[in-house]
Amino acid sequence: MNKKPKAIIALVLTVLTVALLIWTCFYAGGKYVVFDPKGPIGQAQKELIILTTALSALIIVPVMILTFFIVWRYRDTPTNKVKYQPHWDDSKKLETTWWAIPIIVICIIAVITARYTYMLEPSKPIASTQKPVTIQVTSLDWKWLFMYPEEGIATVNQVHIPKGVPVRFELTADAPMNSFWIPQLGGQIYTMSGMAMKLHLQADHEGTYFGSGANFSGEHFGQMRFDVEVQSDEEYKNWVADIKKQSKPLTKDGYLALAKPGLSQPDEYSSIPDGLFKEIVNKYVVKGSSNPHAGHGEATSTEDSSKTGTEEHVEMDMSHMNMSGHN
């Protein structure tokens, strides 16, 4: 029985499947949100993914085609008359070709990746004429607390940001380590107790975007999701004013109840305790003890006896802990 038609059909189906996947990612507006960026950071990360994938394909695709060709041409069947009779002497031209091309491609990928890594450093502010909005993020079991220190409000499992305005996220954890991720705006960054990470993002289009925890953190980690509402500047200001008028305040006792393990519905608070974020960050720092991260350029802690007698804000910039940093 001639198996050639079946092989051709299998090859055609494979090509069509790959083409359909690519079309869905880039043109169909499907659920591949990483390829549908809504801000400058997400757009730059998409470019990096496409560039490195295309350059890698320069090596992978020809190798796969040659592999299929060799397997098909020298297959062991009664009807195949082609014999594999290699000559075991070397070829300088072939060896130069199959070593030089990968080396050149890898060098190009290295240069591009290094450039984008520096450009997209997560703690690097986004160049803009607009004043950044600061949002302090705390990952809990199994919910997200967002505090707006300048506006004096807080939300749970929802975050609102104005369109076209840079956002400076300060992130920590009062629970097992997690990972903060808004796929259409930028790459993820870890949240860890005793540390305050920095992440700068920006949204250039109004809408509701998906956000989630991207790190396993226990029983309900899959439900650690939040909505990102991108609004016009006027709508954002009205939203803040409505919360101040209609919502209840967040007290320290209220925070302790919120921090207990469990799921939570989206909620809003009209005020927050002064210095709450700093207290959360320094909660696990023992006064007078040496910081295990000191000397590694990762985190520092100091005591200011002239002010409060407590540890100052612990801040950590770890570009190697995020997936694709930015700006």
N, C-alpha and C positions, 0 to 999 in steps of 0.2 A: 504493500500500500504506500502510495506517495504521500509523505508527510509534509511536503513543501508548502501546500496551500494553508495547512494549519499553522505552520510557523509564521507565514506571512500575516495571517489574520491576527495571531498573538502579538506580533510586532506592531501592527496598525492599531490594535486596541491599546497597547501600552503608550504609544505616541499620543493617541487621542485623550487618554486619561491624564497624562502630564499636561497637555495643552488645556484641558478643561480645568485642571487645578490652578494653573497659572492665570487663566482668564477669570476664574472665580476670585482669586486673591486680589487682582489688580483692577478688574473692570466691572465685576458683577455687584460690587458693593455688598459682599457677603459678610460673614462673621469674622473674617481675618482682619481684626481691628488694627493690628500693628501696621498693616499696609494701607490704612486709611487715616493718616495723621491729621490732627487738627491744630497743630502748633509748630513753631520752628524747631523745637528739640525733636519731636517725633518725626518731622520731615527729614531732618539731618540723619537720624538713625535709620530711617527707611532707605535713604540714599546709600548709607554704608552697607546695609544688608544686601542691596541689589548689586552694588559694585563688587563686593567680595564674592558673592555668589556667581556673578557673571565671569569674574576672573578665574575662579575655581573650575567653572564649567569648561574653560579652555583646555584644561587637562582632563577632567573627568569624562566629558562627553566623547572625545576621540578615543580614549582608552576603552570605554564601554562599547563603542561601535566596533573597534578592532577585536575586542574580546568576543563579541557576538559573531563577527565575521569568521574568526579563526575556529571557534567551536563549531560553527555551521559548516565551514568549508572542509574541515578535517574530521568530521564526525565519522564514527565507525558504524557503517551500514553496508549491507550487501550491494546496494546500488551505487555507492559512492566510490568513484575510481581515483580520486585524488589521494595521493600518498604524502605523508609528512616525512620529508627527508631533508632535515636541516644540515647546513654546512657549519661546522663548529669553529670556524675561524672568525676573529672579531672584525667589526666594522667601525672604524673611527668616526665616520660620518653619522651613523645611526646612534652610537653611544653619545656623541656630542649633542645630537638633537634631543634625545630623550632625557639627558641630564640638564642641558642648558635651558630649555623651555620652562620646566618646573622651577628652576632656580630663579629665573627672571620673574616669573609670575609671583612666586613667594615674596621676592624683594619688593615688588610693586604693592602687593597686599600689605606687607609690613609698613611701608611708608604711608599708605592711605589710612591704615588702622591707627598708626601713631598720631597722625594729624587729627583725625576725628576724635581720638581719645583725649587729646589735649583740648580740642575745641569744645568737647562735650563734658568736660569736668563738672560733676554735679554741684559742687560748692561754688562754682564760678557764676557771678550774677549775669543776668541777661542784659545786654546793652539796650537801653530804652529811655525815652524821655519821660515815661510814666514812673511814678513812685511805686515800688513793689508792695504787694500785699503780703503781710506775714501771717502764716497759719502754723500753729503748733499742733503737731499730730502725735497722739499717743495710741499705740496698739494695745488692746486689752484682750481678755478671753471672753467672748469672741466677738468683738465689736471695735469700732474706731471712734475715738474722741478727737474732735477738731476744735481748737481754741483760737480765737481771733483776738490777740492781746491789744491791738490798736482800737478795735471796735468794742472790746469788752464783752463779747458774746461767745457761745460755744454751741456745737452741734454734735449729734451722734449719728454715724452711718450716713451722713450726707455732707457735702461741702459745696459752697457757692463761691464762684470767683468771677470777677469782671472780665469781659472780653478785651483782648489786646493788652492786658496789664500783666507784667511779670509777677509771679507768685514765689515767695521765699518760704519753703516748707522747712520747719524745724521738727525733727522726728525722734521719738524715743519709744520705749516700751515699758509697761508696768505688768508684764506677762512674759511668757517665753518669746524668744526672738521671732520676728515676723519680717515680712517684706512688703513695702508699700509700692503699688503699681497702678498707674493710669495708662494703659497701653497706647491710647491715641495721643497722649501728650508727651510721654517720655518713658525711659527705662526705669526699672525698679531699683529701689535702694532699701537696705536692711534697716529695721528698727531694733535696737538693743537696749536693755536696761542699763542705766548708769552712763549712757552716752547720748549726745544730741547730734544727730546727723543733719546735713543741709542738702536740700535739693531745690533747684530753681527750674520752674516750668512756666509755660505760657500757652494760653488757648486763644486762637485767632478767629474762632467761629462759635457762634452761640449754639447751644444744644445741651443734651444730657448725655454724659459719657460714663462708661463703665470703669469702676475702680475696685480693687480687691487686694486681699492679702495673697502673696505669691510664695508663701513658705509654710510648710506643715507645722501646725502649732497645737494639735490636739483634736478632740472629738468633733468640734463644729468649725474647723478651719475653713471648710468649703463654703460656709455661709458668711464668712467675713468679707462682705461686699458692701460697697457704698456707691452712691450716685454723685457725679460731679455735674453741677448745674452751672453752665457758663451763660452769663447774662450781660446785658448792656450795663454801662456804668450807672445809669439812672435806676434800672431795675435792681441792681445790686444794692444801691443805697436805700431804696425802698424796702428791700428784704431785711436789711440790718435794722431799719427803723421799726418794722413790724415785729421783729423778734424782741426788741427792747420794750415794746408796748404790751405784747400779748403773752410772752413766755415766762416761765418761772426761773428764778436764779439757780445757779449751780453752787451749792455749798460744799464744804469739805466733807461733811457727812454724806451728802448726795454723791460726791465723787467716790467715796469708799464703797458705797452701795453699788454704784455703777461698775466699779473695778472688780466686783466679784464675778467669778466665771459664770457665763450664761449668755444667751442671745438677747438682743435688744432691738426694738423697733426704732426707726429714725426719730430723733427728738431734738429740741432746741432749748437753749438757756439764755436768759436775758442778761446775765452777768456771771463772772467767774471770780474765784478768790485770787487775790493778789499773790503772785509768785508761785502759783500752783504748778506750772510746768517745771520750774526750777526745782521745786520740792520732789516732783516725780523723778526727775533726772538724778538728783542726789540721794534718792531714797535708799539706794543700796551701796552708797559710798560711806565707808567707816571713817569717822573723823580721826585724824592723826595717823592713819595708815598710809603706807606708800601705795601709789597707784601702779598696778601691774603694767599699765600701758605707757608709763612715763619713760622717756628716752627712746621711744619708738615713733615719735611724731604722730601718734594716733589720738591720745586723749590726755588731758591734764586736769588737775583739780587743785585749787588753792583756797586758803582760809583767810577771810578778811575780818579780823577781830574789831576793826574800827567801825564796821557797819552792822553786820548781823551775827557774826560769830559762826556762820555756817559756810559750807563749801560754796564757792562760786559756781557759776554755770559751767557744766562739763560739755565741751564741744568737740566734736570729732569729724574730721573730713577724711573720708575713706573712699577714694575714687575706685579702688580695686574691689570694693564690696558691692558696687552697683553694676548692673548689666547695661553697659553702654553709656555712661555719664552724659554730659552735654555742654551746650553753648560753645 
